[in-house]
Amino acid sequence: IEMCRRVSPQHNGQVQWAGSIVVAGAPPLRFEPASLGALLQAARARMPIFPLGGGLAGASAPITMAGCAAIKTAEGLLLLCLAQLAQPGCPIVWSTGGQPIMDMRVADMAEGGPEDCLGSIASAQVAQALGIPSYTCSFHTDAKRPDVQVGAEKMAGILASMLGGQCCTINAGAVAKCAVASYEQMVIDDEILAFARRLAAGIAVNDDTLAFDVIREVGHGGSFLGHPHTVQYLRGGENLYLEVFDRTNPKSDYEDILDRAHKKAQALIAAHKPATPPEHVAALGAYYRLITGQEAPAVR
């Protein structure tokens, strides 16, 4: 663990790695030789490793949340130790977050429930105890298309992970147990994340934000709309001004959130100019030719 804590991504001023690898098991308490081989090879190259403990509560892990956390922690620690044996100081990001369960009514995985949120919090606390960074999949949802269920599950997941202390998360835009990705959902998830981040930031309390002098100056029955104090904080992040969530007047024409998200996604894609260095594109093209024997498609 101390080796993980002391690791630095730089050596002699040069970045040592430009990618990372997730190594997952075949739960419970099993790992395929190919996965372990990839782990050892990545560790020797000092590539950041995400040891992903698996397990489906009630199937390939105990049905209790504590039992799930225990077995996933054991799997993660095994991968961590193997990586450090192969290359002391190899970067590790703890990634046993989330806890899907076996929904016994439908004999299928449920990954958007409160158990997944609890698993993410437990994983964050383990990572904090180890003193290493962590990541999770906060945007899990079982719903098959963007709807009320998606919003409820994703908001719960991101709030649990953020307030629980996770360092980062993935799977924005995913629906249907991560089987489908949607540009529109990614735009909506961006707003969900902004909402959660503002909530987690809390209320800043100081002489300027308490605004006693401003209140006295405006006085009874006055307006704060045009006051310099309002202008000062307008774009400072004090209040969150969402773009896709509907905040128009109740009498305004209705537009579905998917329609608004679709318009924003199209605008973002149209305006996007990839900034990938030419040498990286050439290296990827060479790798593609090596693997497939064909020329890589043109990068747009």
Secondary structure, DSSP 8 states (H G I E B T S, - for coil): -HHHHH--SEETTEE--S--EEEE--SSS---HHHHHHHHHHHHTT--EEEE----BTTTB-SSHHHHHHHHHHHHHHHHHHHHHHSTT--B-B------EEETTTTEEE-SSHHHHHHHHHHHHHHHHHT--BEE-TT----SSSSHHHHHHHHHHHHHHHHHT-SEE--TTEETTTTEE-HHHHHHHHHHHHHHHHHHH----SHHHHTHHHHHHH-TT---TT-HHHHHHHTTTSS---SSS--S-TTS----HHHHHHHHHHHHHHH------HHHHHHHHHHHHHHHSS------
